[in-house]
Amino acid sequence: MLLAPDSQAMAQHAIALGLIPPRKEAEVRVEVAKDQERPSPGAAAVTEALRIETSRAT
């Protein structure tokens, strides 16, 4: 499950408020941590575009 940054913040806030049942809390925390480790699709596209431009310049 890929969460947008706003969704990550909302999930963390919901955990802090006790709105997520304890049995689901660990699952949500794991998903948020995974998402924070993954590069965003936009960042991957920018990295690829920069790589292409750099290779053209040389």
C-alpha positions, 0 to 999 in steps of 0.5 A: 500500500503506497500512502501519499505524504498527507495520508502518512501524516493522517495515519500517524495522527489517527494512531496518536489519537487512538482511532486505529485499533491496536491490532491494526496499529502495527500494520499501519506503522509498518506501511508508513515506514515502508512508504517513507523508505520508497522514493516517490514516483515523481522523484524517480521521474526527475532522477531519470530526466536528470540522468538523460539530460546529463548523458546528452550533455556529455 
